[in-house]
Amino acid sequence: MSQGHNQLNHATWECKYHVVFTPKYRKKVLFGHLRRSLGNVFHDLARRKECRIEEGHLMPDHVHILISIPPKYSVAEVVGYLKGKSSIWVAQNVERKMRNFLGHKFWARGYFVSTIGRDEEMIRAYIRHQELADKQLDQMQLKLSSS
């Protein structure tokens, strides 16, 4: 077997997923202190579920994660756990400091998930270059609005 695979007692596995989710109403609140801290929170929560975040990028209004999840957990279970516990963290650490903050209802209900399969490097590059693509889109919109 390849060295890139993980092992449980009765299984050798490599299950990686590209997951994207957004704050409720796509509010652009993932800036500054919250953005820096959420990365550590997600990594910590993933370790608790025996998962590993291999790539991740917090955009102003959405989150991209390449996550490795053991087959004993469903993707829905892990994503629900990450969103739920991080929402509680946001409520405890941010809600008290800001007015009109959603707290426990921080993340929108749904999410996007895709298996990685053989396209792992392409997905990794896509996640890494999210910020660059977002800046280019903003520049294009400025040019269109000034015309």
Phi, psi and omega in degrees: 000156180289150180287345181281357183269153177259163181227140167248185181303317186235021181208144169248130191216158170211094183239104182239142184226146172261119183239136177228131173216164188233156170291156179304135181062017181049036176299138182273070184252001183273048180253163169056228186303316181299317182296314180296318183287324182297327178302312178295321179298313179299317179297318179297313180296320179298318179299324180296333178260019180060028179255167178222126175275113184271326175216150176197151177211127177263109176272167180302329183230015173195167183235131173249131179223135167255110189236141177259120185239127178298149182294347179284349176246143174277157178298317181300320179297314183290315180295318176300319178296312180300313182292318182294309182290324178290328176295320177296318178300316179299316181298320183285328187255342185239320187305320183291338183268342184235141175277157178057038179257142188284334177063244186295346177251043186288315184267147174293160186295316188272178175200163175253139175219141178218138174287149184277310181059225184277353183266025186303313182296322179296317179294318177302314180296319179300315180293317180299325186262016179299315183296319178297315180296322180295319178295319179296321178297317178299319179295320178297319180294323177296317179297318180293321182287332179277345180283000000 
